[in-house]
Amino acid sequence: MMMLSGLLLLLATQGSVDHNTSPSTLHREVSWKEFCELHFDPDWSLPIPTQKEVGNLPIDLVAWFQEFATRDLNLSPGQKPGPKHEPTYLADLILELAPFRTDTKLLLKRLDEREKQLPGLSKSERRNLDELLCDAGLFHRKWAPQNNMHDDGILHLANWQLTDNKDRSELWRKRGGEDTVLRAATLVFADLESWSAAEDDCSSYFDQPGNRFEVVEIPAESRVRATAPNGDRYRAQIFRILSDLPFPFSNYGGDNRVRMSLRPDGLLMNEIYLKKNKDFHWLAGRDVFIPIETKTGQFICLLVVQEFGFDLDGVPESESSRKEAIRAALGNKKRGAEALFRPQVDLPTQRGRLPAAPKTEPSATGANR
């Protein structure tokens, strides 16, 4: 359903940022108690799936991708390296193949050749790389998220269902609505600051393919920061939207609560939720950003891993419409981030830090159209 194609663009979970690492003048410092009570209720964070919910799939999708990124693809499972062994990691393979992103046919030919040479690259991993590396169609002027294209650079992974709620908060046990949580990933050849800037560029949302926004706004007073009792730093804001729906529906929207933090492994995580309102039974999700680097520390790209679910009240959603929404969100932000990115020798580390925070408000033209 085209009406839902822009829904996942609610995942604007970071402040617009530049490459200046000085503290933000826009984020107001608040107590941890106020942060949790008024700005981001941790009980609304999207739960971690249980084994019962995912079956044979990995519970921790990020750990699954990190293992792939750090494994020597030039070794068969269980094989020991010889004295002249040359390891090949995911970053090396991406660095080698990325120059062919504009030519899908040639890229696939080169990937075919490398698959035969890399005993540690499984058939399923090869298929995943097809979806992640082939992104020429995403940058075509006629790209539309309603089309599930092989070359849009977005990997759809198996969904899971929010059904095992007995040990979850009361909010989740009583949320109502359908249970589907989607999983997806994309490679972004840009840094965290560029992704953040694209994500919070309110004015850009009105011209992005697949969107029907009437209002996109980040209220200045919603931007806060706080320190948890264990010393971890957090930032939060509201991403306010109103989007049109085709007849016979009206529109949908609300104040999406968003939070930025670091996982224990140093990876940036953005979370979002929307409290139950007249339009939604529930909405919640998270993005985790894995920097893909060579063994010498050269940054190649970000692997963005997303889990997200929602249920609009009174509007039927199908799996195809939800995946269309994934493509609209990840695709438009990938396009925006790569357009903004300027490679630099002294690129800040992409792990173990929050991105530089904004020092100016988003353009006022982004609030209403």
C-alpha positions in Angstrom: 0.0 0.0 0.0 1.6 3.3 -1.1 -0.1 5.1 1.7 2.4 3.5 4.1 5.6 4.0 2.1 6.8 6.9 4.2 6.0 5.5 7.6 9.4 4.3 8.6 10.8 7.7 8.0 9.6 8.3 11.5 12.9 6.9 12.5 14.7 10.2 12.6 16.4 9.2 15.8 19.4 11.6 15.8 20.0 15.3 16.0 21.2 17.0 12.8 25.0 17.3 13.2 28.2 18.6 11.7 31.8 17.4 12.1 32.5 19.8 15.0 32.8 17.7 18.1 32.1 20.5 20.6 29.1 20.0 22.9 25.7 20.9 21.5 24.2 24.2 22.5 20.8 22.9 21.6 20.4 19.9 23.9 19.3 20.9 27.4 20.8 18.9 30.3 18.2 17.2 32.4 18.2 14.7 35.3 18.0 11.0 34.5 14.7 10.8 36.3 13.2 13.6 34.1 14.8 12.1 31.0 13.0 8.7 31.6 9.7 10.1 32.8 9.2 13.0 30.3 11.4 12.4 27.3 12.0 8.6 26.6 10.3 6.0 28.7 12.6 2.9 28.6 9.7 0.6 29.1 8.7 1.5 25.5 12.0 0.4 24.0 11.4 -2.3 21.4 12.0 -5.6 23.2 14.8 -8.0 22.3 13.3 -11.1 20.7 13.2 -14.4 22.5 14.3 -17.7 20.9 10.7 -18.8 20.8 9.9 -15.7 18.6 12.7 -16.1 16.1 12.9 -19.9 15.9 16.1 -20.8 14.1 17.0 -17.2 13.3 19.6 -15.2 15.3 18.3 -13.4 18.4 21.0 -10.8 18.2 21.1 -9.7 14.5 23.9 -7.2 15.2 26.2 -9.9 16.7 25.4 -12.1 13.7 26.5 -9.3 11.3 29.6 -8.5 13.4 30.7 -12.1 13.3 30.4 -12.0 9.5 32.4 -8.7 9.3 35.3 -10.0 11.4 35.6 -13.6 10.0 38.4 -14.4 7.5 36.4 -15.3 4.4 39.6 -16.8 2.9 39.4 -19.8 5.3 37.0 -22.7 5.2 35.1 -23.3 8.5 37.6 -25.0 10.9 40.6 -24.4 8.6 43.9 -23.1 10.1 45.8 -20.5 8.2 49.1 -21.5 6.7 52.4 -19.5 6.9 51.7 -17.5 3.7 47.9 -17.1 4.2 46.4 -13.8 3.2 43.2 -13.1 5.1 40.2 -11.5 3.4 37.5 -9.8 5.5 34.2 -8.2 4.6 35.8 -4.8 4.5 38.4 -5.9 2.0 35.7 -7.4 -0.2 33.5 -4.3 -0.1 36.5 -2.0 -0.7 37.3 -4.1 -3.8 33.8 -4.3 -5.2 32.4 -0.8 -4.3 33.9 0.9 -7.4 31.5 -1.2 -9.5 28.3 -0.2 -7.6 27.1 1.9 -10.7 27.3 -1.2 -12.9 25.2 -4.0 -11.4 26.0 -6.5 -14.1 29.8 -6.1 -13.7 29.5 -6.0 -9.9 27.7 -9.4 -9.9 30.3 -10.8 -12.3 33.1 -9.8 -10.0 31.3 -11.1 -6.9 30.8 -14.5 -8.8 34.6 -14.6 -9.3 35.3 -13.8 -5.7 32.8 -16.3 -4.3 34.7 -19.1 -6.1 38.0 -17.9 -4.5 36.7 -17.4 -0.9 35.9 -20.8 0.8 34.6 -19.0 3.9 31.8 -17.2 2.0 28.6 -19.2 2.2 25.8 -19.2 -0.4 23.5 -17.3 1.9 26.1 -14.7 2.7 26.8 -14.3 -1.0 23.1 -13.6 -1.6 23.1 -11.1 1.2 26.0 -9.3 -0.3 24.1 -9.2 -3.6 21.3 -7.2 -1.9 23.6 -4.9 0.0 26.2 -4.0 -2.6 23.9 -3.7 -5.6 22.4 -0.3 -5.1 22.6 1.5 -8.5 18.8 1.4 -8.8 18.4 3.4 -5.5 20.2 6.4 -7.1 18.2 6.4 -10.3 16.0 9.4 -10.7 12.9 7.3 -11.1 13.5 5.1 -8.0 10.3 4.5 -6.0 10.1 2.6 -2.7 7.0 0.7 -3.8 9.2 -1.3 -6.2 11.1 -4.1 -4.6 14.2 -4.0 -6.8 17.2 -6.2 -6.6 19.6 -3.2 -6.9 18.2 -0.9 -4.3 20.9 -1.8 -1.7 18.4 -2.9 1.0 18.4 -6.4 2.4 15.1 -7.6 3.9 15.6 -10.3 6.5 13.0 -12.6 8.1 10.5 -10.9 10.4 9.7 -11.9 14.0 6.5 -11.8 15.9 6.0 -10.0 19.3 4.1 -12.9 20.9 6.2 -13.9 23.9 5.2 -11.1 26.2 4.9 -12.7 29.7 8.2 -11.3 30.9 7.8 -7.9 29.3 6.6 -4.6 30.7 2.9 -3.9 31.2 3.0 -1.5 28.3 4.0 -4.3 25.9 1.6 -6.8 27.4 -1.3 -4.4 26.8 -0.3 -2.6 23.6 -2.8 -4.3 21.3 -2.5 -4.5 17.5 -0.6 -6.8 15.3 2.8 -8.4 16.2 5.1 -8.1 13.2 8.6 -6.7 13.7 10.6 -6.2 10.5 14.4 -6.7 10.1 16.5 -5.0 7.4 20.0 -3.8 6.7 21.8 -1.5 4.3 25.4 -0.4 3.6 25.9 3.4 3.8 29.0 4.8 2.3 29.0 7.8 4.7 29.8 8.5 8.4 27.5 8.9 11.4 27.4 12.6 11.1 26.3 12.5 7.5 23.6 10.0 8.3 22.4 12.1 11.2 22.3 15.3 9.1 20.2 13.6 6.4 17.9 12.1 9.0 17.1 15.5 10.7 16.9 17.6 7.5 13.2 18.3 8.0 12.8 20.2 4.7 14.1 17.3 2.7 11.3 14.9 3.6 8.7 16.7 1.5 10.6 16.0 -1.7 11.6 12.4 -1.0 10.1 9.6 -3.1 7.2 7.8 -1.5 6.3 10.5 1.1 3.1 12.3 1.8 4.1 14.5 4.7 2.2 17.5 5.7 4.2 18.3 8.8 7.8 17.4 9.8 9.2 19.1 12.9 11.7 18.7 15.7 10.6 20.9 18.5 13.6 22.8 20.0 12.4 22.2 23.6 12.4 18.5 23.0 16.1 18.2 22.6 17.7 17.0 25.9 20.7 15.1 27.1 21.2 13.2 30.4 23.6 10.9 32.2 22.4 7.5 33.5 23.4 6.3 37.0 26.1 4.1 35.4 27.7 7.1 33.6 26.3 6.4 30.1 25.3 9.5 28.1 22.0 9.8 26.3 20.3 12.2 23.9 16.7 12.5 23.1 14.3 14.5 21.0 10.8 14.5 19.5 10.3 13.9 15.7 6.8 15.3 15.1 5.0 14.3 11.8 1.7 14.4 10.1 1.2 12.5 6.9 -1.6 12.3 4.4 -3.4 9.1 3.6 -5.3 8.5 0.3 -9.1 8.3 0.4 -11.0 6.9 2.3 -8.5 7.4 5.1 -7.5 10.8 6.5 -4.0 11.2 7.9 -1.8 9.8 10.7 0.9 11.2 12.9 2.2 12.0 16.4 5.2 12.8 18.5 7.8 10.1 18.0 10.1 9.8 21.0 13.6 9.1 20.0 16.8 8.3 21.9 20.4 8.0 21.0 22.9 6.0 23.1 25.9 3.6 22.9 25.5 -0.1 23.4 28.0 -1.9 25.7 30.1 -2.8 22.6 30.4 0.8 21.7 28.0 0.7 18.7 25.6 3.7 18.2 22.0 2.7 18.7 19.0 4.9 17.9 15.6 4.0 19.3 12.1 5.2 18.7 8.6 4.7 20.0 5.2 6.3 19.7 2.7 6.0 22.5 -0.7 4.6 21.7 -2.9 7.3 20.2 -5.9 7.7 17.9 -3.8 6.6 14.8 -1.5 3.9 16.2 -1.8 0.8 18.4 2.0 0.9 18.8 5.2 1.9 17.0 8.8 1.1 18.1 12.1 0.4 16.6 15.9 0.6 16.7 18.8 1.2 14.3 22.3 0.0 15.2 25.3 1.2 13.2 28.3 -1.2 12.6 31.4 0.5 11.2 33.0 -1.7 8.5 36.8 -1.2 8.7 39.8 -2.9 7.2 42.3 -4.6 9.5 44.4 -1.5 9.3 41.6 0.7 10.6 40.5 2.2 7.3 36.8 3.1 7.4 34.8 1.8 4.4 31.1 2.2 5.3 28.4 1.8 7.9 26.2 -1.3 8.1 22.9 -0.1 9.4 20.8 -2.9 11.0 17.2 -2.0 11.6 14.4 -3.7 13.6 11.0 -1.9 13.5 7.3 -2.6 14.0 4.0 -0.7 14.0 0.3 -1.1 13.7 -1.9 1.7 12.4 -5.3 1.7 14.0 -8.0 1.2 11.3 -5.6 0.9 8.4 -4.8 -2.6 7.0 -1.1 -3.3 6.5 0.4 -6.2 4.5 4.0 -7.5 4.6 4.6 -5.9 1.2 3.4 -2.5 2.5 5.6 -2.7 5.6 8.6 -3.6 3.4 7.8 -0.7 1.2 8.0 1.5 4.2 11.4 0.0 5.1 12.7 0.9 1.6 11.3 4.4 1.8 13.0 5.1 5.2 16.4 3.4 4.7 16.6 4.2 1.0 16.0 8.0 1.4 18.4 8.3 4.3 21.1 6.3 2.5 20.7 8.6 -0.5 20.8 11.7 1.6 23.8 10.6 3.8 25.9 9.6 0.8 25.2 12.9 -0.9 26.4 14.8 2.2 29.4 12.8 3.0 32.9 14.2 2.3 35.7 11.8 3.0 38.4 13.1 5.3 41.8 11.9 6.5 41.0 12.6 10.2 37.5 11.0 10.2 36.4 10.6 13.8 36.0 7.0 15.0 32.6 5.5 14.2 32.5 3.4 17.4 32.4 4.3 21.1 31.1 7.8 20.7 27.9 9.7 20.1 28.0 11.7 16.9 28.7 15.4 17.1 25.6 17.2 18.2 23.9 20.0 16.3 24.5 23.7 17.1 21.8 25.1 14.9 18.1 24.3 14.6 16.7 22.5 11.5 15.5 24.8 8.8 12.2 26.5 9.7 10.9 25.5 6.3 10.8 22.0 7.5 8.1 22.4 10.0 5.1 22.8 7.7 4.4 22.7 4.0 
